[in-house]
């Protein structure tokens, strides 16, 4: 206990990044980031503002990537105190934070969410596999000879003969979105591994350069991709790096439409166009269950239980990150985090699961609460 207290004191001693003058510029917690976490954070902020002596935090939906970019710009009242994320912070983002003086970061896991692949209730419910999603939305897909070619599929029936003969028109988040990142990894990446060569490529280590290059030739992946990754990494890339470069790339020919960070707008567009498909967090599916329906993916429908159990294949953890150097300088930061992670908020019977958050187990939630209380520093 003494060591933990000493750690808190050490962090507090390092909180000199914001001057007294700067602290007087802002008396409201500033939060940016994920559109998926946004509705949960908003509910907490409103309750926090009503029930405490602090002002209601200001929250902006910028997307996970956009929020982390703003968060990592530096320390000071002109930068956000907290950023929401529908994926874990990347090592490159963490390094960017460190380089800009944002060295004391507290990671808070708040629960889980599924990514819904939804359409209007005016249309038949789709039954898709992750392979179907990959073949529909990836920029390059295996052709008849096994080599990767620009995606030729125009309709869902082109992807799978059992699917409707309607044009592929998918409304989804932009590259700055954590939902986009998670969808690329879980759905496109999962679907790409149905191809034996791509699955083999994914499993090769950096020391297997000859095997990687042989598979690249077989798949018609330009060897310049390998060289570019090697230059970027500063060492030989793994097969997984090459796999990500080709499997996670989304087509840019109009079949996938970037619809911004406003998931409610996607729901409205699905209502107006029954042939379109939308990608957004499960909480928005729950809120709009009278208008849209979630597709069955690999035989599993998106639901509270299927996501909580891990059966639904397109699900991910949700986080927010605290800039510890701002705690005690901008009023209400840690107090807001304590409210968010409380049993009454994100416990199994809390008000956030009522809004669609898939809660953590008791032990994990207790650990998160301890991390917030001690401002446990993230190390990567």
N, C-alpha and C positions, 0 to 999 in steps of 0.2 A: 504493500500500500504506500509506503514511504517513497519507493522508487517511482510509482505512478504519479504521486503528487509532485515529486521533483521534476518529472517530465513535463507536467503541466506548467510548472514555474519556469522551466527553461523555454518553453514555447512562448509563454507570456513575455518573457524578457526579450524575445526576438521580435515582438510586435511593434517595433518602433518605426515601421515603414510608413505609417500615416501620421503626419504631423497634427498637432492640436488644431491648427487652422483648417487643414483639410477635413478633419473630423466634423468641424462645425458646418461644412458645406452640405452635409447630408445626414439626416436623422432617420432615414427609412432604409430598410434592407433592400438591396438590389439583387434580383434573381433573373437569370437568363437561361436559355437552353431548350431542351427537348419539348416538342409539341405533345408527345405522349405523356410525359410527366406533368406537363402544364396544368391539366384539369385537377390532378391530385394536389399539386402545390398550391393552386388557387384556393381550393377548399380549405386547406390548412391555414393559408395566409388570412383568409376572411375570418375564420374562427379565432385565430391568434390575435388579430386586430381587435375583435370584439371582447375577448376574454382577458386580455393583458393590458398593461399600461403602455405597450409599444404601438407604434404606428403599423398599419397594415403593409406588409412588404409589397414592393412593386415587382411584378413578374412580366417578362417579355418572352414570347415564343420565337426563338431564333433557330431552332434545330440544335441537335446535340453538338455537331461539329462547329457550328457558328458560335454557340455558347461557350464551348471550351476555348475557342480562339480569343474571344473577348476576355474570358476569365484569366487566361494565361498572358495577357498583355503586360501585366505588372501589378504592383501593389499601390493602392491609393484610392481615394474616394471617387475618382473618375472611372474606376473599374468595378465590375460586379463582385459581390461578396460570395455568391453561391451560383453554381450552374447545374442545371438538371441534365441528365443524360440517359437515353434509352439503350445504352451500351456502356461497357467499361471504358475508361480513359485509355487511349492508345499510348504506347511507349513514346512515340514521337511527340505527342501532345504533352505528356509529362515532362519530357526533356525541354520542350519549348517553355513550359512554366518555369522550370528550374533556371533556365538561361535568363529569364526576365525577372528573376527575384521572387517568384511565387514558389517558395521552397517548402512551406508548411501547408500541406493539403490534407484535408480530412475526407476520406471516402465513406459514403453512407449508402449501403444497400437497403432499398426500401421495400422490395417485393419483386413480383414477376408480372409479365404481360405477354399475351400472345399477339402475333401479327395476323390480322384477319385479311383474307382474300375474299372480298365481298361483292355482291351485286344486288340489284333491286329485287324486292319481293315480287315485282311484276313479271320477273323472268324465272325460268327453271333454276333450281339450285345446282351449282356446279360441283362435280366430283373430280378432283384433280390429284395428280401425284406431284411430288417435287420435280420429277423428270419432266412432266408436262410444263411446269412453270419455267424451268430452265430452257426447254425447247421453244417456248413462246416468247421469252423476254431477253435471253442472252444475246449479246451482240454477234457472237460467232458460235455456231453449233456444228457438230459432226455431220458431214454430208454422206452420200451413198458410199463413198470410198473410205470413209472413216476420217478424212481430213477435215479440219475446221474450215467452214465457209461462212460468209455473211448470212445472217439468219434469213432464210427464204420464206418462212411460214407467215402467211397472211391471215389465216383464219384459225380458230381453235380446232376445227376438223383437220387442218393440215398437221397439227401437232399430234392429235390422237383421234382416230376415226370414230370413237364413241362420243366425242364432244360436239357441241353445236357448230353448225356451218355459219358462224358469225365472225365478223372481223375482230382481230385482236386489238382491243382498245383498253389499255390499262392506265388508270389515273393513280399516280403514286408520288411519294415524297422526293425531294431533290437530293443531290449528293451531300449536302450539309446535314442531312437528317440521320439520326441514329437508327430510325426505323428502316431507312434505305440500306444502311450498312448491315443491319441485322438480317434484313430480308435477303440481301445478296449472299451473305454467309450461309444462312440456314436453308433458304429455299433454292436459290440458284446453285450454290455450292453443293448442297445436298443432292440436287437433281443431277448435277454434272458428274457426280461420282457413280451414277448408273452406267456411265461409259467406262469400259474396262481400262482403256489407255489413260484417260484422265484420272481415274482412281489410282492407277499405278504411279502416275506422275506425282500425285499428291503425297504419296508415301515415301518418295525418294529423298535421301539426305544430301547435304551440300557436297559430301565427299563422293557422290555418285554422278559426277558431271557427265561422264560418257553416256551413262544410261539416260540421264535427263535430256541430253542433246539428241540422242537417238529417237526418243519419244517425241521430241519437238519436231524432228524431221518427219516422223510418221504422221503427226497431227497437222503438219504444215504451219507450225508456229515459227515465225521468222527468228533466226538466231540473234538478231539485233535486240530482241526482247530480253534474252538472257544477259547480253552485254550491258544493256541499260540498267537492269536490276543489280548486276554485279558492281557497276560504278556507283549506283545509289547507296547500296549497302556497305561498300568498301570491302566486300569479300564475296566468295562464291555463293550464289543463291541456292536455297533448297528447292526441291520440286514443288513444295507447297507454295512457294513464292510465285512460281510460274503458273501454277494452277489458279491462284487468286487472280492473277493478271488477266487470264482468259475467261475463267468461269464467272467472276463477279462483275464483268463489264456488261452494262445494260445497253440494249440496242438503241439507236438514235435516229431511226427512220420514221418516227411518228407513232409506232405501235405502243410505246411507253410514253406517257404524257406527264411531265413534271407539273404537279398541281400545287406546289408551294407547301408551306408548313401548316396550312389551315385544314385540318382533317374534316371539320364540319362542311367546308366547301366541297370536298370530295363526295360526302354523303349527298349533298344537294344535287351534284352533277349525276350521281348514280340514279337518283329519283327521276331526273329529267331524261336520262338515256338508259333504258333497261338492258341494252346490249353491252354497256361498259362494265368494267370491273375496277374495283378500287382496293388500295392497300393502305391499311391504317391499324392503329392499336385496338386491342380487344375492348378496351373501355368505351371507345366510340361505337363499336358494334353493339355493346350492351345498351348504351344511351339511345341508340337509334334502331332498336330491334323491331319497331313497327314499320320501318321503311326499307331496311336492308337485311340481308342474310349472309352468314359466313359460309364460304365453300368448305366442303369436306376435303381435307388434305391427307393423302396416304391413308384413307379410310377413317380418319378421326375428325370430328367436328370441333370447332373452337368453342370451349365452354370453360367456366370457372374450374370445374373438376378436372377436365382433361389437361388444362394448363398447369394446375397445381400439382398434378401427378407426374407431369413431364411427358405424358403420352402424346399431346399435340406437338407435332414436329417443328412448328414455326413459332417458338416462344423464346423469350429472352429476359434477363434481369434488368431492373431499373435502379438508377442511382441518382444521388446528387453529391456535389463536391463543395466543401467549405474552404474558403481562404482564411486560414487560422490567424494570419497577421491582422485581419480586420476585426476579429473578435475583441470586444472591449473598447474598440474605437468607434465603430458604427453600432449603435444600440440595437439589440434584439436578435442578433444573428444566432448565437448559440441557443437562446431561449426558443426561437422559431424551430430550430433543429430538434430540440427536446420535445416540442409539441408534435412535430411530424412523426417522430419515432416512438411516441408514447403508445401504450397499449390501447388507449381509447381511440387513437387515430388509425394505426396500422396493425393492431391486434386482430385476431381472427373475427371478433365481433365488433371491430372498430368501424368508424364512419368512412374510411377509405375503401375497405373491401366492399362496402355497400355501393361504392361508385365504380367498382370493377377491378380494383387492385387485387392481385393474387398475393396473399400475405406470406410472410416468412414463418417458419416454425418457431416454437417458443425459444429454443436455445439460440438460434440465429438472431432472433429479434433482441434477446437479452444482450448478446455480444454487440450488436449495433448500438444499442442504448449505452452500453459501457464506452464504446468508441467515441460517441458524441459527448458524453460527460467528461471524458479525459482529453478530447481533441486528439485522438490517436493519429499520428502522422503516417501518411501513405508513403511507402517506399517501393520502387519498381526496379 
